[in-house]
């Protein structure tokens, strides 16, 4: 298992991170505990969650359940809390099930951190992330119509200062160790960095954005920021919500899959995306690779990658993903992937 720096924190994280967003819906508590055990035994030292999880579906009555499941594992394994890096997220504006959709601010941070600590049954959170910016985001297919012209810069900067100062209080109390972003832009990340460095407040360690063979928005401005500012990418959905496994090709919808629970995954039903998936599946066949292994091993080659977050509803899926760490993509495979990307840019 390759280990990578987590920004400038001094921590290192495994190239794969166990995602837990199905713990409590598709994944039962005993299965979730077994997945944590399996991942740690395989060398994973990084677990990611969020206060709003589980998803598929997201419901008011299940908010926080995923953190609770991780918390019962922590309670049953108190000596192992230091064996892994735990990341969670603060929901923000628009999540009506949490604080009635209140934006992230100093008025919400302290209570939210304390609630997560209680559910997680831990004294500290290693990486505390803001799930999405208050001003909105171009992620989740919103890039096609993204328009930042309605933003107010003064309001945005004032809120960032307010949040960073509140985070510093949480660091001082020992509740959180480090700070990360999610679904952020290059401009937004640059402002968080500038303000934190000017005032000595918590510095952004990572950005958790969608990234896969099918979604490469990160490859331009954010890639440059990552490399120059030591802010690593935590890639979510590196298998493109399961599309890159090939299980949805030909109109298939496996029982219990995400697609059967969420029929419209942001326009993924278009023919363009299936053509792109076919291209990547053909590359895997040509080179004798398991598609899951190829997709995850490719993430490892990216110069800005800190860790790829994968989730599994079943143990066999988890074990398959873990096998990717033994796969090294040669120059011929990478050249074929580059050609497929040129032929199928922005497929959804």
N, C-alpha and C positions, 0 to 999 in steps of 0.2 A: 504494500500500500504506500503510494507516494504521499509525502507530507509537504504541505505548502505553507508559507507564512500567511498569517491573518493580519494583513495590513502591517502597521508598525507596532502591534500590540506585544510582540515577543512570543505570542502563541503560534503554534503550527496546527493546521487542520488536515485531516485526511482528504485525499482527492475525491472521495465519495462521502456524502453526507446523508444520513438517514432522514428522509422526510416523513412526517407523521400525520399529514392532513386527513387521512382516512381513519385514524384511530378513533373509534367511537361510533362510526357508521359502518363502513365496509369492513373494517378491521376491529375485531373484538378486543377487549382488554387482555385476555390471556395471549392472544395472537400478537398483540402489540408488545407485550412484555417479552415474548419469545423472539420477536424481531430485534428488539434492543439487545438481547443477549447474543443473538447470532451476529449482528453487525459488529458489536464490540469484540467478539471473539475473532472476527475476520480482520481486525485492524482499524475499523472505522472508529474515530474518536470525536465525532461531530453529529449532533442530533438537532434538528430544526423543527420548531413548532410555531404556533401563534395563538393568541387568546381567542380568536374567532373560530378556530378549528374545533370539530371536523367540518369538512365540506361534503358535497355530493349526497344530500343537499346541505346548505348552510341554514340552520334553523335556530330560532331564539332559545328553544329548550335544550339545545346541545352546545351552545356557546361555552367554551372553556373545558369541554369534556376531554379533548385530547391532552391538554395540560394535566388534567386530573389523572389520566391513565399513566402518563410519564411520572407523575407525582407518586402514584402507588408503587411504581417500580423503584423510584428513589427511596421510598420508605422501607421497602423490602430489602434494599441493597445499600444501606447507608455508607458502607466503607468504599463504595464504588463511585460515589458522586464525583470525585476528583479524577476519575478515569476518562471522562469525556467532557467536551465543550458543549454547553447547552445554549441554544439560541431560541428566542421567542420574539414576538412582534406585538406592537401596539396598534390596534385598529384605529381608523381615523374617520374623517368626514364621509358620510354616505352609508356607513354600516349601521343601519337603523337598529339592529339587534343589540348593539353595544353602545351604552351611554346615549341612546337615542340619536346616534349619528353625530355626536359632538366632534369637532376637529381636534387634532392633537395640539395640546398646549400645556403650560405649567399647571393649569387647572385640572388636567386629566392624568398627567404622568405619574405623580406619586401614588394615587389610588390604584392606577392600572398596574404599576410595578408590584405593589403590595399584593394585589389580587392574584397576579401570576405566581409570585413567590409562594403564596398559600396553596394554590392548586398544585404547583410543581413540587411542593414539600421540600424546598431547598432554601438555603440561606442567601444564595446569590445566583444571578443570571450572568453567564459569561459574555453573551452578545445580545444586546437589547436593540431591536430594530423598529423603525417606523414603517408600517406596512405599505403606505403609499402617501404621497405628498398631499397636504391640504388643498393645494391649488389645482390638483388633478394630475393625470398622468397619461402618456400616450401608449401605455402598455395595454395588453388584452385587446389587441386589434383596434384600439382607438387611434393608432397612428395614421390611419387612412383619412381621418377627418380632423386631426389634431390642430387646434388653433389657440395659441397662448396669448392672443392679443387682448383678452379680457383680464389678464392678470394685473395686479397692482404690486409693483416691485417693493415699495415702501412697506406695505402690509406683510408681504412675504418675508422680507429681511427681519422685520420686527418680531414676527412669529418664530423664526429660526433662532434669534437671540433668546427669546423667552424660553423656548424648548431646551436649548443647550444649557442655559443656566439651571433649569430644573433637572436636567440629566446630571449636571455636576453635583447637585445635592444628593442624588441617588448614588453616584460613585463615592462621594464622601461618606455616606452611610454604609457602604459596602454591599448595597443591594444589587448593583450592576457593576460589571468590570469594564465593558467596552460598548461602543455604539456603532450601529450599522443602519444602512438605508435599504429600501426596497421599492421597486417600480419607480426609480428616480431617473432624472435626466442628467446630462453632462453639466448644464448650467447650474441646476439645483445642487448637485454634488459639490461643484466648485465653490458655491456660496457657503455651504456648510463647512467646508474645509477652511475657507478664508476666515470665517467668523471664529471657528474654534481655535485656529492658530493665533489670531489677533488677541483673543481673550483668555487663552489657556484652558478652554473648555474641552469636553471630550471630542476627540478627533474621529472622523469617519474611518472605520476599519474595512468596511466591505459594502458592496451593493448587491442585493439579491434581486436580479431581473431575469426575465425569461430568456433562455438561450438554448438553441439546439441547431441541428443541421437545417431545420425548417424556419427558424427564427433567428436571424443574425443582425438585428438592429444594433447590437452592442459593438459590432466590428469597427465602427468608425470613431466618432468623437469620444465615446465612453471608453473604448479600448485605449486610446491615447492617454486619457485621464488616469485610467487604472495603472498603466505602466509607469507614468511619470510621478504619480502621487502615492504609489503603494497602496492602492485601494482595490482589493481583489474582487472578482466576480464570484458570487455564489449563484450558480446557474440553476434556476428552477425550470421544471418541465424539460429536462434534457432529452427525453424520449418523445417530446411533442405530444403530451397527453396520451401517450401510447400509440400514436400514429406510426412512429418509426419501428415499432415491433412488427408491423405488417398485419396485425390482427383485425384491422378495420378495412382492409382492402377488399374490393369486390362487393362492398355494401355489407360486409359481415358486422354483426354487433354481438360479441360474446356475452353470455349471461353474466350479470354482475359487474360488467365493465363500466367505466366512467361514462362512456357514450350512451349506454342504455339508461343511465340515471340523469344525464344532462344531454338531451338530444342535440342541442346546438352549441357546440364548443367554439363559439366565436367565428362562425363561417367555415369551419373545417370540412363541411360537407361538399365543398366545391370540387369540381373535377381537377382544378389546377393542383390542389394539394395532393390528391391521390396520384397524379402523374409524377410529382416530385418524389413522393414516397416510393413509387415504382423504380425511379432512377436510383435511389439509395439502396433499395433492396437488391437491385441488379448488381450494384457494386459489391455488396456483401456476398452474394452468390458467386460472383466472378472470383473473388479472392478467398473463398472458403471461410467466411467470417459469420458469426452469429450477429444479426442486425443490432441487437441490444448492446453487445460488446463493442461493435464498431462505433455506435453513436456515443457511448460513454467514453471509450478510449480516445475518440476524436476530441472530446472536451478537454482531455488532459494535455493535448498538444497546443492549446491556445495560450498565448503568452501572458494573458491577464487572468487566467483561471485560478481561483483559490480552491473551490470545491464544487462538484456537481451534485445537486440535491435530487435524489431519486426516491420514489415511494413505491411500496408494494402492498397489495391487498392480501397476498398469500405468501407463504414461506418459500415456495418454489420460485416465485418471481424475485424475491429478495436474493436467493442464492444465485440465480442466473445473473442478476446485475452485479453481484460481488465478483463474479468470474471475469468481469471486464478488466480488472487490475492486472491480469496476466497477459493481456493482449497489447501488442505494440503494432501500430500501423506503419507500414513501410512507405517509401516515397511514391510508389505506384498507386497505392490506395489513396493517399492524400491528393495526388494529382487527379485521380478519378473523382474524388469528392469535390475538388475545386471546379472541375468541368461541369459537374451536376449542379453546383451552386450557380454558376454562370447561366446555365440553361434554364434553371428554375428559381430565380431570385424572388424573394418575398411571396412564397406560394400561398400564404393565407393571412 
